[in-house]
């Protein structure tokens, strides 16, 4: 079942769903908008990213106001908000239609597992032929919450639990 604005606000007020900082104006009829943080990451150009070795060189960018994403460029970004889902709630990350219509793809593998806690790392890709300027603090994506039919045997406890800031891939840990 997808949660309504009333349910989202109620869970936040009860402290069962944590969103910090929380702005009630970001609650939509069936989702919660999240804003763009100030930290980004770019993988080095050239060579091969070996998933067994990890992403290699990663340039971390901290901006105060805005960032321009070049055509066909891929960046990691973080949300301003730190979230904590209870073990009975999962969330889908969806890009905003207004940004998609400019050619910006926003993803995070699309899913936030029940029990996840942290800032969400987003994958941004400019599919257009024109640079796109994004501003720190702007609405960048939305979370759509769904209640699980039963509480899971095991809530999320993976390698990204508690992440703060932009977090590059930790795929190499899968091979250890």
C-alpha positions in Angstrom: 0.0 0.0 0.0 1.3 3.4 -1.0 1.2 6.0 1.8 -0.8 9.2 1.6 0.3 12.6 2.7 -1.6 12.1 6.0 0.1 8.8 6.7 3.6 10.3 5.9 3.0 13.3 8.2 1.6 11.0 11.0 4.6 8.7 10.9 7.0 11.7 11.0 5.1 13.3 13.9 5.2 10.0 15.8 8.9 9.6 15.2 8.5 6.3 13.4 9.8 7.8 10.1 12.7 10.2 10.5 13.4 13.0 8.0 16.0 15.5 9.0 15.7 18.4 8.3 12.0 18.1 7.8 9.9 20.7 5.9 6.2 19.9 5.8 6.0 21.8 2.5 7.8 18.9 0.8 5.0 16.4 1.5 3.0 15.8 -1.6 -0.3 13.8 -1.9 1.5 10.5 -2.1 5.2 11.2 -1.8 7.9 13.3 0.0 10.2 15.5 -2.1 13.9 15.5 -1.1 16.3 18.3 -1.8 19.8 18.3 -3.4 22.7 18.4 -1.0 26.0 20.1 -1.5 28.3 17.1 -2.1 28.9 15.4 -5.5 31.3 12.8 -6.8 32.8 12.2 -10.2 34.6 9.0 -11.3 37.9 9.4 -13.1 38.0 9.4 -16.8 39.8 6.8 -18.9 40.7 3.2 -18.0 38.4 0.6 -16.7 36.4 0.4 -13.5 37.0 -3.1 -12.2 34.1 -4.0 -10.0 36.4 -6.3 -7.9 38.8 -3.4 -7.2 36.2 -0.7 -6.7 35.7 2.6 -8.5 39.3 3.8 -8.4 39.8 7.5 -8.2 36.8 9.5 -7.2 36.8 13.3 -7.2 34.6 14.7 -4.4 33.1 18.1 -5.1 31.6 20.3 -2.4 29.7 23.3 -3.8 28.0 26.2 -2.0 25.4 27.2 -4.6 25.2 25.2 -7.8 26.8 22.7 -10.0 26.6 22.3 -13.8 26.3 18.8 -15.3 27.8 18.7 -18.8 26.0 16.8 -21.6 26.4 13.1 -21.2 28.0 13.5 -17.8 27.4 11.2 -14.9 27.7 12.4 -11.3 26.8 11.1 -7.9 24.9 13.5 -5.6 23.5 13.3 -2.1 20.2 14.4 -0.7 20.1 17.2 1.9 17.8 15.1 4.0 18.9 12.2 6.3 16.1 9.6 6.5 15.5 6.6 8.7 12.8 4.1 7.6 11.1 1.8 10.2 11.5 -1.9 9.5 7.9 -2.1 8.0 8.3 0.7 5.5 10.2 0.7 2.1 10.5 3.6 -0.4 10.9 4.1 -4.1 13.1 7.0 -5.3 11.7 8.8 -8.3 13.1 11.6 -10.3 11.0 14.7 -10.7 9.2 15.0 -14.0 10.1 18.6 -14.5 13.9 17.7 -14.4 13.4 14.6 -16.6 11.8 16.8 -19.2 15.2 18.7 -19.4 17.1 15.4 -20.0 18.2 14.8 -16.4 18.0 11.2 -15.3 17.8 10.8 -11.5 18.2 7.4 -9.9 19.4 5.6 -6.9 18.8 2.1 -8.1 15.3 3.1 -7.4 14.7 1.4 -4.1 15.3 2.1 -0.4 15.0 -1.0 1.7 13.0 -1.2 4.9 15.2 -0.2 7.9 17.6 2.0 5.8 19.1 5.0 7.5 21.2 7.7 5.9 21.3 10.3 3.2 20.4 9.0 -0.2 23.1 8.9 -2.8 21.6 9.7 -6.2 23.0 8.9 -9.7 22.6 11.9 -12.0 23.0 11.6 -15.8 22.5 14.5 -18.2 21.1 12.9 -21.4 20.7 16.2 -23.2 23.1 18.1 -25.4 23.1 21.1 -23.1 24.6 21.6 -19.6 22.1 21.5 -16.8 22.6 23.8 -13.8 21.3 22.4 -10.4 21.1 24.3 -7.2 21.9 23.1 -3.7 18.6 22.9 -1.7 16.3 22.5 -4.8 13.8 19.7 -4.9 15.6 16.9 -6.8 13.6 13.7 -6.3 10.7 12.2 -4.4 10.2 9.2 -2.1 7.1 7.1 -2.5 6.6 5.0 0.7 5.0 1.6 0.8 4.1 -0.5 3.9 5.3 -4.1 3.8 2.7 -6.8 4.3 4.8 -8.2 7.2 7.8 -6.9 9.0 10.9 -8.5 7.4 13.0 -11.1 9.2 16.0 -8.9 8.6 15.8 -5.1 8.1 18.4 -3.4 6.0 21.9 -3.7 7.4 24.0 -3.3 4.3 27.2 -1.5 3.5 25.5 1.9 3.0 23.7 2.0 6.3 24.1 5.3 8.0 25.8 6.9 5.0 26.3 10.7 5.1 27.3 12.7 2.1 27.9 11.3 -1.3 29.0 7.6 -1.1 30.7 6.1 -4.2 30.1 2.4 -5.1 31.2 -0.2 -2.6 30.7 -3.1 -5.1 34.2 -4.4 -4.4 33.0 -5.5 -0.9 30.8 -8.1 -2.6 33.9 -10.0 -3.7 35.6 -10.1 -0.2 
